[in-house]
Amino acid sequence: MRVDDLGCTIDGRTLLEAVSFSICGGESLAVLGPSGAGKSVLLRCLLGLAPAQARVTGTLFWDDRRVPLADRPALARLRGRGLALVPQAAAASLDPMRTVGEQLREVCVLHDTDSRPRERLAEVGLSQEFVGRFAHELSGGQAQRVALALALACRPAVLLADEPMASLDCVSQVELVELLVRRCAAEQVALVLVSHDLARVAGCCARALVLDRGRMVAHGSLAELLAAPPEPTTAAMVAAARRS
Ligand SMILES: Nc1ncnc2c1ncn2[C@@H]1O[C@H](COP(=O)(O)OP(=O)(O)OP(=O)(O)O)[C@@H](O)[C@H]1O
């Protein structure tokens, strides 16, 4: 997948400007930046789910296809087998009326992938008993794992994860990020992982893109950005990571 010159404005206000990057199966890219930088808007633009009043520009190159990022129906068709999302608040994204197993089966039928909920759950470290659980019977970390299992059950080419570890304790955050990176690498899924916390993704993602007020201020090897931050926003994130 290649994103070329993505821009997004709302009522003349620029939320994203000239964002370009590419990612291949099995790779991981961290999208970093302070609060309000445009990280979530970036993911929503890729999914064709930008706010209704937004004007989105730029192009998504997908295999040999050229998809205008303003073409919401074309982007909607990529959702599932193309791009899947692990949201920030997983528990709220689950259907409260249906068991985990029912939701997994539905995703598999909808996207025509193999439907073995127990295996999908085992892959994310959850035992068979979770098949019969409802959302309100899950801890925050378990709900995030279920959301990951649902996203991977689509068998996507690209997984977009929007701060999936935000509501978890430190140990669970590390475990979840490691699980995400491990599962995506094992299934050759490209991972775009949004975080405002560089310390959480350092050592997990090979590359990073740093946003600040909608602009891409740094992009490259995460190890190199850590060793020699090229500009003040990245330097501030590196300093915060060193303190934590
Ligand atoms: N529906 C909307 N209408 C108008 N502005 C919006 C809308 N959604 C987001 N924005 C604005 O876009 C900017 C980027 O928001 P976004 O949620 O992408 O930030 P973020 O980098 O994900 O921040 P955080 O780390 O706090 O989640 C913010 O200034 C926000 O107010």
Ligand as a Chemical Component Dictionary entry (heavy atoms), coordinates in Angstrom:
data_LIG
# 
_chem_comp.id                   LIG 
_chem_comp.type                 NON-POLYMER 
_chem_comp.pdbx_formal_charge   0 
_chem_comp.three_letter_code    LIG 
# 
loop_
_chem_comp_atom.comp_id 
_chem_comp_atom.atom_id 
_chem_comp_atom.alt_atom_id 
_chem_comp_atom.type_symbol 
_chem_comp_atom.charge 
_chem_comp_atom.model_Cartn_x 
_chem_comp_atom.model_Cartn_y 
_chem_comp_atom.model_Cartn_z 
_chem_comp_atom.pdbx_ordinal 
LIG N1  N1  N 0 -15.038 15.616 13.051 1  
LIG C1  C1  C 0 -14.141 16.579 13.207 2  
LIG N2  N2  N 0 -14.449 17.847 12.920 3  
LIG C2  C2  C 0 -13.546 18.843 13.050 4  
LIG N3  N3  N 0 -12.285 18.640 13.487 5  
LIG C3  C3  C 0 -11.929 17.400 13.800 6  
LIG C4  C4  C 0 -12.825 16.288 13.682 7  
LIG N4  N4  N 0 -12.163 15.157 14.071 8  
LIG C5  C5  C 0 -10.927 15.544 14.423 9  
LIG N5  N5  N 0 -10.791 16.874 14.260 10 
LIG C6  C6  C 0 -9.585  17.669 14.550 11 
LIG O1  O1  O 0 -8.489  17.094 13.845 12 
LIG C7  C7  C 0 -7.284  17.262 14.587 13 
LIG C8  C8  C 0 -6.583  15.929 14.680 14 
LIG O2  O2  O 0 -7.370  15.043 15.492 15 
LIG P1  P1  P 0 -6.946  13.544 15.737 16 
LIG O3  O3  O 0 -8.041  12.902 16.504 17 
LIG O4  O4  O 0 -6.557  12.931 14.452 18 
LIG O5  O5  O 0 -5.653  13.724 16.652 19 
LIG P2  P2  P 0 -4.709  12.597 17.239 20 
LIG O6  O6  O 0 -3.335  12.858 16.744 21 
LIG O7  O7  O 0 -5.286  11.248 16.955 22 
LIG O8  O8  O 0 -4.796  12.952 18.796 23 
LIG P3  P3  P 0 -4.864  11.998 20.113 24 
LIG O9  O9  O 0 -3.467  11.435 20.299 25 
LIG O10 O10 O 0 -5.231  12.962 21.194 26 
LIG O11 O11 O 0 -5.898  10.932 19.869 27 
LIG C9  C9  C 0 -7.684  17.840 15.951 28 
LIG O12 O12 O 0 -7.405  19.209 15.949 29 
LIG C10 C10 C 0 -9.183  17.600 16.025 30 
LIG O13 O13 O 0 -9.828  18.597 16.750 31 
# 
loop_
_chem_comp_bond.comp_id 
_chem_comp_bond.atom_id_1 
_chem_comp_bond.atom_id_2 
_chem_comp_bond.value_order 
_chem_comp_bond.pdbx_ordinal 
LIG N1  C1  SING 1  
LIG C1  N2  SING 2  
LIG C1  C4  DOUB 3  
LIG N2  C2  DOUB 4  
LIG C2  N3  SING 5  
LIG N3  C3  DOUB 6  
LIG C3  C4  SING 7  
LIG C3  N5  SING 8  
LIG C4  N4  SING 9  
LIG N4  C5  DOUB 10 
LIG C5  N5  SING 11 
LIG N5  C6  SING 12 
LIG C6  O1  SING 13 
LIG C6  C10 SING 14 
LIG O1  C7  SING 15 
LIG C7  C8  SING 16 
LIG C7  C9  SING 17 
LIG C8  O2  SING 18 
LIG O2  P1  SING 19 
LIG P1  O3  DOUB 20 
LIG P1  O4  SING 21 
LIG P1  O5  SING 22 
LIG O5  P2  SING 23 
LIG P2  O6  DOUB 24 
LIG P2  O7  SING 25 
LIG P2  O8  SING 26 
LIG O8  P3  SING 27 
LIG P3  O9  DOUB 28 
LIG P3  O10 SING 29 
LIG P3  O11 SING 30 
LIG C9  O12 SING 31 
LIG C9  C10 SING 32 
LIG C10 O13 SING 33 
# 
